[in-house]
Amino acid sequence: MQRPIIVQLNGKYFNEDNELVINQPIPEALKKRERPYVEGTLIADDNNTYFVPFRSKLNSKLVREFPELVLELPTANKPQAGLDLTKLLVVRNDINFKVSRGYINYDQYKELTKRQEELLTKIENFVNGYKKEVSRGGPLNSQYRYTTLKYFHKELGLDAIKIHESKRLNEARKIIKTIYAHDATSNDAIKYLSNSKIPMSQRLKVADKIIAAQKSQTKLIHKKKSLER
C-alpha cells in the first residue's frame, strides 16, 4: 500500500498579495495569510502530479451535496477537516514542483494511508468529469464551476482555445440558423456572437440565453405532443 506524501508548498508560489501563482494567479486556490505555504498531499498519474490541499474545516455544503469531491479526515480538534478536491493543483511530471515535507495528525495519516486508492479514484473521476463538461460545452455544472482545474487546461490535455466557450457560441449560432427566420435580426445576432471585439463574457451571456430559450421551447413541444396523444 502506497504511503501518503504530505507536503507544504514552497513560499515562492505566493505573490505579494498572498495569492497562489502557478504559471498564473489562482484566486480560487487555498491561501493562508498567516503563513507562506499550504499543506496537502501529492498523488500522481502517468502525466501529472496532483496537489490536494488540506482544509481544517471543509465547506459543509460541499460535503453535503458533493461528498465525492472531498475526503473527510476528522480529528478530535478539527471534526470537519479533510481534503478538498475542488482546489486541486496540477503540475506536469516533468516540472520541478518545489515542496517541502509536511506534517499532519497521526490518526489522519493512518486514515489517509488506508484510503489512498479511494482518493486516487475520486481525483480521476473529478478530473475526467471536468474534462467531459468542458468538452461538451455549455455552462459548467455547479460541482465544476469554481474549481481550480480551469487554470490547468494545458496540463489536462484540453486545448488552450477555450473549448467550452467556443462550443457555446457555435451552438447558439446553429440555433439561430436552423430555427429562427433568416432576417436582419438573425444576421445581427450571428454577427454579435462572432465579433471578437466584444468581450467573450458578454457574447456568452447572449449565447446562453439563446440556448436556454431553445431548450425551453423544445420541452414545451414535447409536452404538447404528449398531451395530444
C-alpha positions in Angstrom: 0.0 0.0 0.0 1.4 3.4 -1.0 2.1 5.8 1.8 0.7 9.3 1.6 3.1 12.1 0.7 2.4 15.1 2.9 4.0 18.3 1.7 4.0 22.1 2.1 4.1 24.4 -0.9 7.2 26.5 -1.2 6.6 30.2 -0.4 7.8 31.1 -3.9 4.4 30.2 -5.2 2.7 33.1 -3.4 2.8 36.6 -4.7 2.8 39.8 -2.6 -1.0 39.6 -2.2 -0.7 36.0 -0.8 -2.3 34.7 -4.0 -1.1 31.3 -5.2 0.7 31.6 -8.5 1.5 28.6 -10.7 2.0 29.9 -14.2 -0.7 32.4 -13.4 -2.6 33.7 -10.3 -5.1 31.2 -9.0 -7.7 33.2 -6.9 -9.8 30.1 -6.1 -6.8 28.2 -4.7 -6.4 28.0 -0.9 -4.1 30.6 0.6 -3.1 31.3 4.2 -2.4 34.9 5.0 -0.6 34.0 8.2 1.9 31.7 6.5 3.6 31.4 3.1 2.6 27.8 2.3 -0.3 25.4 2.1 -0.3 21.8 3.4 -1.5 19.0 1.2 -0.9 15.6 -0.2 0.5 14.5 -3.6 -0.9 11.9 -5.9 0.5 11.2 -9.4 -0.6 9.5 -12.6 1.3 8.9 -15.8 1.2 12.6 -16.9 0.6 14.8 -13.9 1.1 15.3 -10.2 -1.9 16.5 -8.2 -1.6 18.6 -5.1 -4.7 18.1 -2.9 -4.9 20.7 -0.2 -6.0 20.0 3.4 -8.7 22.1 4.9 -9.2 22.4 8.7 -12.9 23.0 8.0 -14.4 21.6 4.8 -17.3 23.6 3.3 -20.4 21.9 4.8 -22.4 22.5 1.6 -19.8 20.8 -0.5 -19.6 17.9 1.9 -23.4 17.5 1.9 -24.1 17.9 -1.8 -20.9 16.6 -3.4 -19.2 14.1 -1.0 -17.3 12.7 -4.0 -15.3 16.0 -4.1 -13.9 15.7 -0.6 -12.1 13.2 1.6 -13.1 13.7 5.2 -10.3 13.2 7.7 -11.7 14.5 11.0 -9.8 14.8 14.2 -10.9 15.5 17.8 -9.8 19.1 17.5 -10.9 19.5 13.8 -14.1 17.4 13.2 -14.6 19.0 9.8 -11.1 18.5 8.5 -10.3 16.9 5.2 -9.0 17.1 1.6 -10.8 19.4 -0.9 -10.6 18.1 -4.5 -12.1 21.3 -5.9 -8.9 23.1 -5.2 -6.6 20.7 -6.9 -3.3 21.9 -8.3 -2.0 20.1 -11.4 1.7 20.0 -12.3 3.2 18.1 -15.2 5.5 15.3 -14.1 8.4 16.8 -16.0 8.2 20.0 -13.9 10.3 20.5 -10.8 7.5 21.1 -8.3 9.0 22.8 -5.2 7.6 21.4 -2.0 8.9 20.6 1.5 8.0 17.9 3.9 4.7 18.5 5.7 3.1 17.0 8.8 -0.5 16.1 9.7 -2.2 14.5 12.7 -1.0 10.8 13.1 -4.6 9.5 13.1 -5.3 11.4 9.9 -2.1 10.0 8.3 -3.2 6.4 9.2 -6.7 7.0 7.8 -5.3 8.6 4.6 -2.9 5.6 4.2 -5.9 3.3 4.2 -7.8 5.4 1.7 -5.2 6.2 -0.9 -7.0 4.2 -3.6 -10.2 5.9 -2.8 -8.5 9.3 -3.1 -7.0 8.4 -6.4 -10.3 7.2 -7.7 -12.0 10.4 -6.6 -9.4 12.5 -8.3 -9.6 10.6 -11.5 -13.4 10.8 -11.6 -13.4 14.5 -10.8 -10.8 15.4 -13.4 -12.4 13.2 -16.1 -15.8 14.6 -15.3 -14.5 18.2 -15.6 -12.8 17.4 -18.9 -16.1 16.0 -20.3 -18.0 19.0 -19.0 -15.6 21.4 -20.8 -15.6 19.4 -24.0 -19.4 19.2 -24.0 -19.7 23.0 -24.0 -22.4 25.0 -22.2 -22.3 26.3 -18.6 -20.5 24.1 -16.2 -22.5 22.2 -13.6 -22.2 23.5 -10.0 -19.6 21.0 -8.8 -17.2 22.2 -11.5 -18.0 25.9 -11.6 -15.4 27.1 -9.0 -12.7 24.5 -9.3 -9.1 25.4 -9.9 -8.9 23.0 -12.8 -9.8 25.8 -15.1 -6.3 27.1 -14.7 -4.7 23.8 -15.9 -6.3 23.1 -19.2 -2.9 22.6 -20.9 -1.9 20.0 -18.2 -5.2 18.2 -18.6 -4.9 17.9 -22.3 -7.6 20.5 -23.0 -6.7 23.0 -25.7 -5.8 26.5 -24.7 -8.6 27.6 -27.0 -11.4 27.8 -24.6 -13.3 24.8 -25.8 -16.5 25.2 -23.9 -16.8 28.9 -24.8 -16.4 28.1 -28.5 -18.9 25.3 -28.4 -21.5 27.5 -26.7 -21.1 30.2 -29.3 -21.3 27.6 -32.1 -24.4 26.1 -30.6 -26.1 29.5 -30.4 -25.2 30.3 -34.0 -26.5 26.9 -35.1 -29.8 27.5 -33.3 -30.2 30.9 -35.0 -29.5 29.5 -38.4 -31.8 26.4 -38.1 -34.7 27.6 -36.0 -35.1 31.4 -36.4 -36.1 33.3 -39.5 -33.3 34.4 -41.8 -33.8 38.1 -41.4 -31.7 41.1 -40.4 -32.2 40.4 -36.7 -30.9 36.9 -37.0 -27.9 38.1 -39.1 -27.2 40.8 -36.5 -27.3 38.2 -33.7 -24.8 35.9 -35.5 -22.5 38.9 -36.2 -22.6 39.8 -32.5 -21.7 36.3 -31.4 -18.9 36.2 -33.9 -17.5 39.6 -33.1 -14.2 39.1 -31.3 -14.0 42.8 -30.3 -17.0 42.2 -28.0 -15.9 40.7 -24.6 -16.3 36.9 -24.5 -18.3 37.2 -21.3 -21.0 39.4 -23.0 -21.2 37.1 -26.0 -21.6 34.0 -23.8 -24.4 35.6 -21.9 -26.3 36.1 -25.2 -25.4 32.6 -26.4 -26.6 31.1 -23.1 -30.0 32.9 -23.4 -30.4 31.6 -26.9 -29.6 28.0 -25.9 -31.8 28.2 -22.8 -34.7 29.6 -24.9 -34.4 26.8 -27.4 -34.3 24.1 -24.7 -37.4 25.6 -23.1 -39.2 25.6 -26.4 -38.2 22.0 -27.1 -39.7 20.9 -23.7 -42.9 22.7 -24.5 -43.2 21.0 -27.9 -42.6 17.5 -26.3 -45.1 18.3 -23.6 -47.7 19.4 -26.1 -47.2 16.3 -28.2 -47.6 14.0 -25.2 -50.9 15.8 -24.3 -52.2 15.3 -27.8 -51.8 11.6 -27.8 
